[in-house]
Amino acid sequence: MSPDRTDTGRELAAAVRAAIEDVLTPVDSDLDRWFPGDRPEPQPVHTVYVSAADADVDTPQRWGAAALELADTAPALAELADDEVRAIARARLVDNPIEDLRIDLEDGYGWRGDVREDADARRAGQTLAAWTTRRPHSPRIAGVRAKGLGAAERTRGLRTLELVLDAAGGIPDGFVVTVPKLRDVRQIDAVNLICAEFERVHGVAEGSLRVELQIEIPQAVLGPDGRATVAEAIHRGAPRIVGLHYGTYDYSAACGIVSAQQSLEHPVADHAKAVMQAAAAQTGVWISDGSTQVMPTGSAEQVDAAVRRHHRLVTRSLERGFYQGWDMHPGHLVTRWLAVTGFFRSAMPTAANRLQSYFERQSGDVVDEPATALSLAGVIRRGLAAGAFTAAEVEAVGPACTPARLDELTAGGGALVAP
């Protein structure tokens, strides 16, 4: 007679099972709430910062025209990308050069007196509202960076935000506000109060006002208690917190790095961004790398060096999983789109082949797991969103890798679904 598991005590008692469920059910709920996964909308490849003193409705077109001039005259570009990649990038510069734009009323604007900033804030609001009517030929995401929450600047920053939203006629579609210089997680409580009031005044649903945090002070990464401030900030500000932007130069300077060595590839930058990346993983919060202060201007030699440097830095960020960065000059758009297009076009054939085998459950040189399949699908989805290739090009490599199938795979957490 085979042993009976219940009789031999090998089965967990019902009371123990119930106790386990009592412990783990709230854990399941918290994890689902804290780590909901990636957002469905595509992440922009960059954020362009333009001073409020200079930004107007035609800024995207002016930047695109200036970028095209560099694209047509810089010899180095032929070495950085093939004809196909250059053609795709050039078309993007003509049609929609800027995906995400922040009208800057903070460091890139400075202190200009209240009368002047009031006027520029109102103009910024009008510009943001106008851009919503010009899409897809204007940024699909746009907003402002106002002065921060420190004692010396928060009154001015709050007034600026009030004037921007009043002039915009409310909260424009795709609007985001960037909060600079996070230092303490309690500042997120103030952000929540500010946003809730703006949402009430403008008659929109709670949580509608989206916020990015700039990580440009070391205390945003490591607090006085040894905890990762940025990780707690993400969850304390949910669902409003949608992005983390690394601030290259303020952060480096605060860490004591001399100006000549300040760069988004310095070890202190890599450490900060690694913490940001881990804190934001599976939360739906986007990470943006920082900027370079080296502009493609000056002599032919200076332009050549700047073009190569920016292309290398953007590629480096992409290789490390930072799919967004700051652009500070029209010339940066050229190398941004070249690097993004080249990166995803290069990655797509391998990703589509491996996903095709995954869908067919075929053995090959690599046997992929669900988490890897999700990552491969992410490569294709990001490349499609950036315009690096078309769905037809993907399906020519992996016929099963249709947009609908990729969506199903993503929704299923990498689990195979029936075609």
C-alpha positions as CSV (number, residue, x, y, z in Angstrom):
1,M,0.0,0.0,0.0
2,S,1.4,3.4,-1.0
3,P,1.9,5.8,1.9
4,D,-0.8,8.4,2.3
5,R,0.7,11.8,2.4
6,T,-1.9,13.1,4.8
7,D,-1.5,10.1,7.2
8,T,2.3,10.5,7.2
9,G,2.2,14.2,7.9
10,R,3.9,15.1,4.6
11,E,1.3,17.6,3.5
12,L,1.1,21.1,4.9
13,A,-1.7,21.5,7.3
14,A,-4.6,23.7,6.2
15,A,-3.9,26.1,9.0
16,V,-0.3,26.5,7.8
17,R,-1.4,27.1,4.2
18,A,-3.8,29.8,5.4
19,A,-1.0,31.4,7.5
20,I,1.3,31.4,4.4
21,E,-1.5,33.1,2.4
22,D,-2.0,35.7,5.1
23,V,1.7,36.6,4.9
24,L,2.1,36.5,1.2
25,T,-1.2,38.0,-0.2
26,P,-0.3,41.5,1.1
27,V,3.2,41.1,-0.4
28,D,1.7,40.2,-3.8
29,S,-0.5,43.2,-3.6
30,D,2.3,45.6,-2.7
31,L,4.6,44.2,-5.4
32,D,1.9,44.6,-8.0
33,R,1.4,48.2,-6.9
34,W,5.1,49.1,-6.5
35,F,6.4,47.4,-9.7
36,P,3.7,47.5,-12.3
37,G,6.1,47.1,-15.2
38,D,6.8,49.3,-18.2
39,R,4.4,51.9,-19.3
40,P,2.7,51.2,-22.7
41,E,3.6,54.5,-24.3
42,P,7.1,54.7,-26.0
43,Q,9.9,56.4,-24.2
44,P,11.3,59.4,-26.0
45,V,14.9,59.0,-27.1
46,H,15.9,62.4,-25.8
47,T,14.8,65.6,-24.0
48,V,15.8,68.9,-25.5
49,Y,16.3,71.8,-23.1
50,V,15.7,75.3,-24.4
51,S,15.8,78.5,-22.3
52,A,12.4,80.2,-21.9
53,A,14.1,83.3,-23.1
54,D,14.6,81.7,-26.5
55,A,11.8,79.1,-26.8
56,D,8.7,79.8,-29.0
57,V,6.3,77.9,-31.2
58,D,8.8,77.6,-34.1
59,T,11.7,76.3,-32.0
60,P,11.4,72.6,-33.1
61,Q,11.5,73.7,-36.8
62,R,14.5,76.0,-36.3
63,W,16.4,73.3,-34.4
64,G,15.6,70.8,-37.2
65,A,16.8,73.2,-39.9
66,A,20.0,73.9,-38.0
67,A,20.5,70.1,-37.5
68,L,20.0,69.5,-41.2
69,E,22.7,72.0,-42.0
70,L,25.2,70.0,-39.9
71,A,23.9,66.7,-41.3
72,D,24.7,67.9,-44.8
73,T,28.1,69.3,-44.1
74,A,29.9,67.3,-41.4
75,P,32.3,64.7,-43.1
76,A,32.5,62.6,-39.9
77,L,28.9,61.5,-40.3
78,A,29.7,59.2,-43.2
79,E,32.1,57.3,-41.0
80,L,29.6,57.0,-38.1
81,A,26.7,55.6,-40.1
82,D,25.9,54.0,-43.4
83,D,23.7,55.5,-46.1
84,E,20.5,53.9,-44.9
85,V,20.9,55.0,-41.3
86,R,21.8,58.5,-42.4
87,A,18.7,58.7,-44.6
88,I,16.4,57.6,-41.8
89,A,17.9,60.1,-39.4
90,R,17.7,62.9,-42.0
91,A,14.1,62.2,-42.6
92,R,13.5,62.5,-38.9
93,L,15.2,65.9,-38.8
94,V,12.9,67.1,-41.5
95,D,9.6,65.7,-40.2
96,N,9.8,65.7,-36.4
97,P,13.3,66.4,-35.0
98,I,12.4,66.8,-31.3
99,E,10.4,64.1,-29.4
100,D,10.5,65.7,-26.0
101,L,11.2,69.4,-25.1
102,R,11.6,71.2,-21.8
103,I,11.2,74.9,-21.7
104,D,13.8,75.8,-19.1
105,L,13.2,78.4,-16.4
106,E,15.9,77.1,-14.1
107,D,19.7,76.8,-14.6
108,G,19.5,77.3,-18.4
109,Y,17.5,80.5,-17.8
110,G,18.9,82.0,-14.6
111,W,17.6,84.9,-12.6
112,R,16.2,87.7,-14.8
113,G,13.8,89.5,-12.4
114,D,10.2,88.8,-11.7
115,V,8.7,90.9,-14.4
116,R,10.8,89.2,-17.1
117,E,10.2,85.7,-15.8
118,D,6.5,86.3,-15.4
119,A,6.4,87.3,-19.1
120,D,8.5,84.3,-20.2
121,A,6.4,81.9,-18.1
122,R,3.2,83.1,-19.8
123,R,4.8,82.8,-23.2
124,A,6.0,79.3,-22.3
125,G,2.4,78.3,-21.5
126,Q,1.1,79.6,-24.7
127,T,3.8,77.8,-26.6
128,L,3.1,74.5,-24.9
129,A,-0.6,74.8,-25.8
130,A,0.2,75.7,-29.4
131,W,2.5,72.6,-29.8
132,T,-0.4,70.3,-28.9
133,T,-2.2,71.5,-32.1
134,R,0.9,70.9,-34.4
135,R,1.6,67.3,-33.6
136,P,3.1,65.1,-35.1
137,H,5.4,67.9,-36.2
138,S,5.9,69.2,-32.7
139,P,7.2,67.4,-29.6
140,R,4.8,64.7,-28.4
141,I,5.9,65.4,-24.8
142,A,6.7,68.9,-23.6
143,G,6.8,70.8,-20.4
144,V,8.9,73.1,-18.2
145,R,11.7,73.0,-15.7
146,A,10.9,75.6,-13.1
147,K,13.1,76.6,-10.2
148,G,13.3,74.0,-7.4
149,L,12.0,73.4,-3.9
150,G,14.9,74.9,-2.0
151,A,14.2,77.8,0.4
152,A,15.7,80.4,-1.9
153,E,13.9,79.5,-5.1
154,R,10.6,77.7,-4.4
155,T,8.4,80.9,-4.2
156,R,9.6,81.9,-7.7
157,G,9.3,78.4,-9.0
158,L,5.7,78.0,-7.8
159,R,4.7,81.3,-9.3
160,T,6.3,80.3,-12.6
161,L,4.3,77.0,-12.7
162,E,1.1,78.9,-11.9
163,L,1.6,81.3,-14.8
164,V,2.6,78.6,-17.3
165,L,-0.5,76.5,-16.6
166,D,-2.8,79.5,-16.6
167,A,-1.4,80.7,-19.9
168,A,-1.7,77.2,-21.4
169,G,-5.4,77.1,-20.4
170,G,-4.8,74.1,-18.0
171,I,-2.6,71.1,-18.2
172,P,-1.7,70.4,-21.9
173,D,-1.8,66.9,-23.3
174,G,1.7,65.4,-22.9
175,F,2.7,68.0,-20.3
176,V,5.4,67.2,-17.7
177,V,7.1,69.3,-15.1
178,T,10.7,68.7,-14.2
179,V,11.6,69.2,-10.5
180,P,15.3,70.0,-10.2
181,K,17.8,69.2,-7.4
182,L,16.0,66.6,-5.3
183,R,17.8,66.3,-2.0
184,D,15.3,64.8,0.5
185,V,12.4,62.4,0.0
186,R,10.2,64.7,2.1
187,Q,10.3,67.1,-0.9
188,I,8.1,64.6,-2.7
189,D,5.4,65.2,-0.2
190,A,5.4,68.9,-1.2
191,V,5.4,67.9,-4.9
192,N,2.3,65.8,-4.3
193,L,0.6,68.8,-2.5
194,I,1.5,71.1,-5.4
195,C,0.3,68.8,-8.1
196,A,-2.9,68.0,-6.3
197,E,-3.8,71.6,-6.0
198,F,-3.0,72.3,-9.7
199,E,-5.1,69.3,-10.6
200,R,-8.0,70.6,-8.5
201,V,-7.8,74.1,-9.9
202,H,-7.7,73.0,-13.5
203,G,-10.3,70.3,-13.1
204,V,-8.3,67.2,-14.0
205,A,-8.2,63.8,-12.4
206,E,-5.9,63.3,-9.4
207,G,-2.5,62.0,-10.6
208,S,-2.8,63.6,-14.1
209,L,0.1,66.1,-13.6
210,R,3.3,64.2,-14.5
211,V,6.6,64.9,-12.8
212,E,10.2,64.1,-13.6
213,L,12.9,64.3,-10.9
214,Q,16.4,65.6,-11.7
215,I,19.0,63.5,-9.9
216,E,21.8,66.1,-9.7
217,I,22.6,66.1,-6.0
218,P,24.3,63.2,-4.3
219,Q,21.7,63.2,-1.5
220,A,19.2,62.1,-4.1
221,V,21.1,58.9,-4.5
222,L,22.2,58.3,-0.9
223,G,20.4,59.8,2.0
224,P,21.7,60.5,5.5
225,D,20.3,57.2,6.8
226,G,22.1,55.2,4.1
227,R,18.9,54.6,2.1
228,A,18.5,55.3,-1.6
229,T,16.5,58.5,-1.6
230,V,15.5,58.1,-5.3
231,A,14.0,54.7,-4.7
232,E,11.7,55.9,-1.9
233,A,10.9,59.1,-4.0
234,I,9.6,57.0,-6.9
235,H,7.1,55.2,-4.7
236,R,6.2,58.2,-2.5
237,G,5.4,60.2,-5.7
238,A,3.5,57.5,-7.6
239,P,1.7,57.7,-10.0
240,R,2.9,61.2,-10.8
241,I,6.6,60.5,-10.9
242,V,7.3,59.3,-14.5
243,G,11.0,60.0,-15.0
244,L,14.4,60.4,-13.5
245,H,16.9,62.7,-15.3
246,Y,20.6,62.6,-14.5
247,G,22.2,66.0,-14.1
248,T,25.8,65.5,-15.2
249,Y,27.5,68.7,-14.1
250,D,25.7,69.6,-10.9
251,Y,26.1,66.0,-9.7
252,S,29.8,65.8,-10.7
253,A,30.6,69.1,-9.1
254,A,28.9,68.2,-5.8
255,C,31.0,65.0,-5.7
256,G,34.2,67.2,-6.1
257,I,35.0,66.2,-9.6
258,V,37.0,69.0,-11.3
259,S,35.4,70.5,-14.4
260,A,37.8,69.0,-16.9
261,Q,36.8,65.5,-15.8
262,Q,33.0,66.1,-15.5
263,S,31.2,63.8,-17.9
264,L,28.3,61.4,-18.1
265,E,30.9,58.6,-18.5
266,H,32.8,59.4,-15.2
267,P,32.6,56.7,-12.6
268,V,30.5,58.9,-10.2
269,A,28.0,59.3,-13.0
270,D,27.9,55.6,-13.7
271,H,27.3,54.9,-10.0
272,A,24.5,57.4,-9.7
273,K,22.8,56.1,-12.9
274,A,23.2,52.5,-11.7
275,V,21.3,53.3,-8.5
276,M,18.6,55.2,-10.6
277,Q,18.3,52.2,-12.9
278,A,17.9,49.7,-10.1
279,A,15.4,52.0,-8.3
280,A,13.3,52.5,-11.4
281,A,13.3,48.9,-12.7
282,Q,9.8,47.5,-13.3
283,T,8.2,50.7,-11.9
284,G,7.3,52.3,-15.2
285,V,9.5,55.2,-14.5
286,W,11.8,56.3,-17.3
287,I,15.5,57.0,-16.9
288,S,17.3,59.6,-18.8
289,D,21.1,60.0,-19.1
290,G,22.6,63.4,-18.8
291,S,24.1,65.8,-21.3
292,T,27.4,66.8,-22.7
293,Q,28.5,70.5,-22.7
294,V,30.6,70.0,-25.8
295,M,28.8,71.6,-28.7
296,P,29.4,70.9,-32.4
297,T,30.5,74.5,-33.1
298,G,33.7,76.4,-33.9
299,S,36.4,75.2,-36.3
300,A,36.0,72.2,-38.6
301,E,38.3,70.2,-36.2
302,Q,36.2,71.2,-33.2
303,V,32.9,70.3,-34.9
304,D,34.4,66.9,-36.0
305,A,35.5,66.1,-32.5
306,A,32.2,67.1,-30.9
307,V,30.2,65.1,-33.4
308,R,32.3,62.0,-32.8
309,R,32.1,62.5,-29.0
310,H,28.4,62.9,-28.9
311,H,27.8,59.9,-31.1
312,R,30.0,57.8,-28.9
313,L,28.4,59.0,-25.7
314,V,24.9,58.3,-27.0
315,T,25.9,54.8,-28.2
316,R,27.5,54.1,-24.8
317,S,24.3,55.1,-23.0
318,L,22.2,52.9,-25.3
319,E,24.5,49.9,-24.6
320,R,24.1,50.4,-20.9
321,G,20.3,50.5,-21.1
322,F,19.8,54.3,-20.9
323,Y,17.5,54.9,-23.9
324,Q,17.0,58.6,-23.3
325,G,19.4,61.5,-22.9
326,W,19.6,65.3,-22.8
327,D,20.3,67.3,-26.0
328,M,21.5,70.9,-25.6
329,H,22.2,72.0,-29.2
330,P,20.6,71.5,-32.6
331,G,23.7,69.7,-33.7
332,H,23.2,67.0,-31.0
333,L,20.0,66.0,-32.8
334,V,22.0,64.7,-35.7
335,T,24.2,62.4,-33.7
336,R,21.3,61.5,-31.4
337,W,19.2,60.1,-34.3
338,L,22.2,58.6,-36.0
339,A,23.2,56.7,-32.9
340,V,19.7,55.6,-32.0
341,T,18.8,54.5,-35.5
342,G,22.1,52.7,-36.0
343,F,21.9,51.0,-32.6
344,F,18.4,49.6,-33.1
345,R,18.9,48.6,-36.7
346,S,22.0,46.7,-35.8
347,A,20.2,44.9,-32.9
348,M,16.9,44.1,-34.7
349,P,17.9,41.1,-36.9
350,T,19.4,39.2,-33.9
351,A,16.4,40.0,-31.7
352,A,13.9,39.1,-34.3
353,N,15.6,35.8,-35.1
354,R,15.8,34.8,-31.5
355,L,12.2,35.8,-30.8
356,Q,11.1,33.8,-33.9
357,S,12.8,30.7,-32.4
358,Y,11.3,31.5,-29.0
359,F,7.8,31.6,-30.5
360,E,8.5,28.3,-32.4
361,R,10.2,26.8,-29.4
362,Q,13.1,25.8,-31.5
363,S,16.6,25.0,-30.2
364,G,19.4,27.0,-31.5
365,D,22.7,28.6,-30.4
366,V,20.9,30.4,-27.6
367,V,18.0,29.1,-25.6
368,D,16.1,32.1,-24.3
369,E,14.0,32.4,-21.1
370,P,10.9,34.5,-20.7
371,A,12.8,37.4,-19.2
372,T,15.2,37.4,-22.2
373,A,12.2,37.2,-24.6
374,L,10.8,40.3,-23.0
375,S,14.1,42.1,-23.4
376,L,14.3,41.1,-27.1
377,A,10.7,42.3,-27.6
378,G,11.7,45.6,-26.0
379,V,14.5,46.1,-28.5
380,I,12.1,45.7,-31.3
381,R,9.4,47.9,-29.8
382,R,11.9,50.7,-29.0
383,G,13.3,50.5,-32.5
384,L,9.9,50.7,-34.1
385,A,8.9,53.7,-31.9
386,A,12.1,55.5,-32.8
387,G,11.5,54.8,-36.5
388,A,14.7,52.9,-36.9
389,F,12.9,50.2,-38.9
390,T,9.4,49.2,-40.0
391,A,7.2,46.4,-38.8
392,A,7.6,44.9,-42.3
393,E,11.4,44.8,-41.9
394,V,11.0,43.0,-38.6
395,E,8.6,40.4,-40.0
396,A,10.9,39.8,-43.0
397,V,13.4,38.4,-40.4
398,G,10.9,36.9,-37.9
399,P,7.4,36.4,-39.4
400,A,5.9,35.8,-35.9
401,C,7.3,39.0,-34.6
402,T,4.3,41.1,-35.4
403,P,3.5,44.2,-33.3
404,A,0.4,42.4,-32.0
405,R,2.4,39.4,-31.0
406,L,5.0,41.6,-29.3
407,D,2.3,43.3,-27.4
408,E,0.9,40.0,-26.2
409,L,4.3,38.8,-25.2
410,T,4.9,41.9,-23.2
411,A,1.4,41.8,-21.5
412,G,2.1,38.1,-20.6
413,G,5.4,38.9,-18.9
414,G,7.3,36.9,-21.5
415,A,5.0,33.8,-21.4
416,L,4.3,32.2,-24.7
417,V,0.8,32.8,-26.1
418,A,-0.9,31.1,-28.9
419,P,-0.4,32.8,-32.3
